[in-house]
Amino acid sequence: MMKKNASGFGLIEVVIAASILSATVFSLLAVFIISNRLSMEASDRIRANFLAEEGIEAMRFLRDKSWGANFESLTPGTDYYLSFDAGTSVWSIVTADPGLIDGLFRRKVNVQSVSRDSNADIVTSGGTVDPETKKITVSIYWQERYTTPSVGVSTYLSNIFSN
């Protein structure tokens, strides 16, 4: 003889199995969404690093082309922008924002005066201002982080060609 209560256990087992399956699917979906977001953030950071390095290289190109024309008139502490004219393949330093790069990134260039001590070593305070050397900082911002630079690269450039 069969018991009547035995048929109810199948329904409970189906409900428990469905709960476990749906929890697993939602967990996997959450992992996929988080990994996709982190992958996109990493991609943006890599692109921003390349743009910062490109900015430093553009400033080196401008230094090599003409220190007097490109660096002597720059005001220390002022934000500048790099502009590339695709028609003439020429870089220039401008004060007006040329717009977003790839619709996402903004690149700023800041120039600082450099001071040297009596041994001609660069110092952060005191010393004498060296008009032939500038500290260049290229900062990259992107839409989610316009107030704080997301990537920044600094270097010193000197008038090595006396031009």
DAQUI-V644025 format. One record per run of one state. SS is the DSSP state (@ for helix, = for strand, . for the rest). FROM is the first residue (numbers start at 1). TO is the last residue. Records with the same first field share a line. If there is no record, write none. Layout:
BEGIN
SS = FROM-TO ; FROM-TO
END
This chain:
BEGIN
. = 1-4 ; 66-66 ; 71-78 ; 86-89 ; 95-100 ; 102-104 ; 117-121 ; 124-127 ; 146-150 ; 159-163
@ = 5-65 ; 67-70 ; 143-145
= = 79-85 ; 90-94 ; 101-101 ; 105-116 ; 122-123 ; 128-142 ; 151-158
END
